[in-house]
Amino acid sequence: METSSKRARPRVRPALVAQAALRPSAKRWQPAQRRVLAATLLLSACFSKASFSDPIADDGTFEREPNSASSARFEDAAEWSEARGGLALVVLEGERIVFERYASGYDPATPVHLFSGTKSFSCPLVLALEQEGFLTLDESVADSIPELEDAPRILIRHLLDFTSGLRDDNIRLSLDGVLERQRIDDKVAVAVSRPRDHEPGTHFAYGSVHQWVLSGLLEKKLGQPALATMETFLLGPLGLRTAGWLHDPSGQTALAYGAFTTVLEWAKFGILMRDDGVFQGERLLPAGVRDRCFTGSNANPAYGLTFWLNAPLSETADRAGSLETSGPIFGSGPGDLASAAGFKDQRLYISATQNRVVVRFGDGNSDFKDAELVSRLFD
């Protein structure tokens, strides 16, 4: 009898992407697709801040096999994390959970808002779409969004490595709808209309503007909200369940900060990236996805395509729009370490050389530092 989602991943052919979004080919997709539609309709009609808390039970994807040799080390990391607002710390080696600790009443079936940890889903999604022929990283964004026709040198890759040159608007594009009631109906329109401060590819500026443009671009190219495309090409095949996803009131997907999910669901994504697009023996993403997402830009070697990297932060990098309170992970852990990072210190750490994935949930304690936790978890 099948008890795990790993045996039920449907394959989706690109010609059927629109049909797949509306008529899922496998039963396990039906709840996810209903959530997409329900979230879009609900948030289109509601300007208040959304919260998604329906539990997501452990689906048995991961076996548990404690690593006794490292148990003391992981216990120390968990204690350090909990003293700084940590809610969960889960360590996976291979595809086994070797350590897990929950604190402050956190139930591992309860979803948490990933905030900017959501950003990192975009790179593998875009690379999957590139493989299927929907786009290329080096095509002009203006080809799909005519409003940017006076800036033809902004490429899709610049939306992923945050070097588009577009000026962010942290209040209207991030805080609106995340930490306060939504007042901006169409955030894509706001993002597209932002002034251009730098030549594309020359300056790193952290913020939501790039991914609101990306959300609009994906909707134009595939004829459906970006989340439906995310479900079809990434989340559905992986079996990653979310409790909900923020949209702006016009129904456009918040790729920069929208996802709510659990610690074990986010771990699936970490393993997929660590193993270069392979999950439980099946290739779900194009070979080379890890290296492409985990390669920094000339403007900022510490940031790849939507992932933080273990490299020195560029002196000219602008993080003014960041909701994260601590700096990048440079200075501790393996050189290949990459991280998806979100407000309130939600973290996903990935290292292929150490065959390890770590998920940490927190409540935003200001004393949290990535390098301090990483030094306790990685060699």
Order of alpha helices (4+ residues) and beta strands (2+ residues): alpha-alpha-beta-alpha-beta-beta-beta-alpha-alpha-alpha-alpha-alpha-beta-beta-alpha-beta-beta-alpha-beta-beta-beta-beta-alpha
